Amino acid sequence: MTDGQPASVDPEEVAFYTRLADRWWDTDGPFWPLHVLNRLRSQWILERINTEGDTESPLRSVRVLDIGCGGGLLAEAMARGGARVTGIDVTERNITVARLHAERAGLEIDYRYQSAEALAAAGERFDVVLNMEVVEHVADLGGFMAAACDLVAPSGHMFVATLNRTLAGFVIGIVGAEYVTGLLPRGTHQWSRFVRPDELSAHLGGGGLRVVDRSGVQVNPWRRRMALTPWLGVNYMVHARRVT
């Protein structure tokens, strides 16, 4: 990363994911919940973008940015749908893993070791910005969301997934997921960084985007299943569109 780290980048978060980087594509490893979630969220996203009903290449010619792309799970799903995908991450090891996996899969994805702030400052814009499971890890939410919103092109989409800062979010998202069931490695989340839907909507609105859809995500760790739910109390996803 040549631009230096912006205020939103937490060095402890970078170190945490650097240690786990080689496990991204292990479906039985610490990231197995993301593999299950990826199938659910990919379908949810596709249904809201693919207005033409193209089943073979639903994202044909759509320029997609995956912020915090990790090992490339969501980026590859979008590329397989026909999108022109750029994936960025502030953990350099993640980009190395993502590039290698995409090459082996025969997918052309533009992976960059770069921050959202640097990409926005360069003036790049995308039809779809994926901001999934990222906002609860940043140190400066306001600055990060401002940059993320700037990356959305006119009439473009942003999708955000995060955890709600509620008592249920703490009990289920941290105590249950990290200490009781082992769904996630301990230390994955900090409850103080969970984001309430109204707070997220305010950040999106400040960036010229309007929320058009929301859904909760229900997790069954024992059966390794996830499903959409109207309840936003713990995990939830938001779809927003640029209006200004």
C-alpha positions in Angstrom: 0.0 0.0 0.0 1.8 3.1 -1.2 -0.6 5.7 0.2 -0.1 5.0 3.9 -2.8 3.8 6.2 -5.8 6.0 6.7 -7.4 6.5 10.2 -10.0 3.8 9.5 -7.3 1.0 9.4 -6.7 -0.7 12.8 -3.3 -2.4 12.9 -4.5 -5.0 15.3 -7.3 -6.0 12.9 -4.7 -6.3 10.1 -2.5 -8.5 12.2 -5.5 -10.7 13.2 -6.5 -11.4 9.6 -2.9 -11.8 8.5 -2.6 -14.8 10.9 -5.7 -16.3 9.4 -5.1 -15.5 5.7 -4.1 -19.0 4.6 -7.3 -20.4 5.9 -9.7 -18.4 3.7 -10.6 -21.2 1.3 -10.7 -24.0 3.9 -14.5 -24.8 4.1 -14.0 -26.6 7.4 -11.6 -24.0 8.9 -12.3 -20.8 10.8 -13.9 -19.1 7.9 -16.6 -21.8 7.2 -19.4 -19.4 8.3 -18.4 -17.0 5.5 -18.6 -19.8 3.0 -22.2 -20.5 4.1 -23.0 -16.8 4.3 -21.5 -16.2 0.9 -24.1 -18.4 -0.8 -26.9 -16.5 0.9 -25.6 -13.0 0.5 -24.5 -13.5 -3.2 -28.1 -14.6 -4.1 -29.5 -11.6 -2.2 -27.2 -9.2 -4.0 -27.8 -10.7 -7.4 -31.6 -10.5 -7.1 -31.3 -6.8 -6.5 -29.0 -6.0 -9.3 -30.1 -8.4 -12.0 -33.2 -6.5 -13.2 -32.9 -7.9 -16.7 -33.4 -11.5 -15.6 -30.2 -12.7 -17.2 -29.6 -16.2 -15.7 -26.4 -17.0 -17.6 -24.5 -13.8 -16.9 -26.6 -11.7 -14.5 -23.8 -9.1 -13.9 -22.7 -8.7 -17.5 -20.5 -5.5 -17.8 -21.3 -4.4 -14.3 -18.3 -2.9 -12.5 -18.2 -4.2 -8.9 -15.9 -3.2 -6.1 -15.5 -5.6 -3.1 -14.1 -3.6 -0.1 -12.3 -5.8 2.4 -12.3 -8.7 0.0 -10.3 -11.0 2.2 -9.4 -14.2 0.3 -11.9 -13.4 -2.5 -15.0 -15.4 -1.6 -17.5 -12.8 -2.6 -15.4 -11.3 -5.4 -15.2 -14.7 -7.1 -18.9 -15.2 -6.8 -19.5 -11.8 -8.5 -16.9 -12.6 -11.2 -18.6 -15.9 -12.0 -21.8 -13.8 -12.6 -20.1 -11.9 -15.3 -19.0 -8.8 -13.4 -15.8 -6.9 -13.8 -14.5 -7.1 -10.3 -12.0 -5.1 -8.3 -11.2 -6.4 -4.8 -9.3 -4.3 -2.2 -8.0 -5.1 1.2 -5.7 -3.5 3.8 -4.2 -6.9 4.7 -1.6 -7.7 2.2 -1.5 -11.4 2.8 -5.3 -11.6 1.9 -4.6 -10.1 -1.5 -1.8 -12.6 -2.1 -4.2 -15.5 -1.2 -7.0 -14.0 -3.3 -4.9 -13.5 -6.4 -3.6 -17.1 -6.2 -7.0 -18.6 -5.9 -8.5 -16.5 -8.7 -5.6 -17.5 -11.0 -6.1 -21.2 -10.2 -9.9 -20.8 -10.8 -9.3 -19.1 -14.2 -11.0 -15.8 -13.1 -9.8 -12.3 -14.0 -10.2 -10.2 -10.9 -8.3 -6.9 -10.2 -7.0 -7.4 -6.6 -5.3 -4.5 -5.0 -3.6 -3.9 -1.6 -5.3 -0.6 -1.1 -7.7 1.2 1.2 -11.2 2.5 0.3 -10.0 6.0 1.1 -7.1 5.8 -1.4 -9.3 4.4 -4.1 -11.9 7.1 -3.6 -9.2 9.8 -3.7 -8.1 8.5 -7.0 -11.5 9.2 -8.4 -12.6 5.7 -9.2 -16.3 4.8 -9.3 -18.2 1.6 -9.5 -21.7 0.4 -10.4 -21.8 -1.8 -7.3 -19.9 -1.4 -4.1 -19.8 -4.4 -1.7 -19.1 -3.3 1.9 -19.8 -6.7 3.6 -18.6 -7.6 7.1 -16.2 -4.6 7.1 -17.7 -1.7 8.9 -17.5 -3.4 12.3 -13.7 -3.7 11.9 -12.8 -0.1 11.1 -11.4 2.4 13.5 -12.9 5.5 11.9 -16.4 4.6 10.7 -17.3 8.1 9.5 -14.2 8.6 7.3 -14.5 5.1 6.0 -18.2 5.3 5.1 -17.6 8.7 3.4 -15.0 7.2 1.2 -17.1 4.1 0.5 -20.0 6.2 -0.6 -17.8 8.3 -2.8 -16.9 5.1 -4.7 -20.6 4.5 -5.8 -21.3 5.7 -9.3 -24.4 7.7 -10.3 -27.5 5.4 -9.9 -25.1 2.8 -8.4 -25.7 0.4 -5.5 -24.0 -0.2 -2.2 -24.5 -3.4 -0.1 -23.5 -3.4 3.5 -23.5 -6.3 6.0 -22.7 -5.9 9.6 -23.8 -6.7 13.2 -26.2 -4.7 15.3 -25.0 -3.1 18.5 -27.8 -4.6 20.7 -27.7 -6.8 23.7 -28.6 -9.7 21.4 -25.8 -8.7 19.2 -23.4 -9.0 22.1 -24.8 -12.2 23.5 -25.2 -14.0 20.2 -22.6 -12.3 18.0 -19.7 -12.4 20.5 -20.4 -14.6 23.5 -22.3 -17.3 21.5 -20.3 -17.1 18.3 -16.8 -16.8 19.7 -16.9 -18.5 23.1 -19.8 -21.0 23.2 -20.1 -22.5 19.7 -16.7 -21.5 18.3 -18.5 -20.2 15.2 -15.8 -17.5 14.9 -12.2 -17.2 16.3 -12.1 -15.4 19.6 -11.3 -11.7 19.1 -13.0 -11.5 15.8 -15.4 -8.7 16.9 -15.6 -5.8 19.3 -19.2 -5.0 20.4 -18.4 -1.3 20.6 -17.9 -1.3 16.8 -21.1 -2.9 15.9 -23.4 -0.5 14.0 -27.1 0.1 14.5 -29.3 0.3 11.3 -30.2 3.9 12.0 -26.5 4.9 12.3 -25.7 3.1 9.1 -28.6 4.8 7.3 -27.3 8.2 8.5 -23.8 7.5 7.1 -25.3 6.3 3.8 -27.6 9.3 3.6 -24.7 11.7 4.3 -22.9 10.1 1.3 -25.9 10.6 -1.0 -27.3 7.1 -0.8 -30.8 6.0 0.3 -31.6 2.6 1.9 -34.0 0.7 -0.3 -34.0 -2.7 1.3 -32.8 -4.5 4.5 -32.7 -8.1 5.7 -31.6 -9.8 8.8 -29.5 -13.0 8.7 -30.4 -15.9 11.0 -27.5 -18.3 11.9 -27.8 -21.9 13.0 -24.3 -22.9 14.0 -25.1 -26.5 14.8 -26.6 -27.3 11.4 -24.3 -24.9 9.6 -27.1 -23.1 8.0 -28.1 -19.4 7.5 -31.3 -17.9 6.3 -32.9 -14.5 5.7 -35.1 -13.1 8.5 -37.0 -9.8 9.0 -35.3 -9.4 12.4 -32.3 -7.1 12.3 -31.3 -7.7 15.9 -27.9 -9.4 15.3 -26.7 -9.9 11.7 -28.2 -7.7 9.0 -27.7 -6.6 5.4 -28.6 -3.3 3.7 -29.1 -2.3 0.1 -28.7 1.4 -0.8 -28.8 3.4 -4.0 -27.2 6.6 -5.0 -29.8 9.5 -5.1 -27.5 12.5 -5.4 
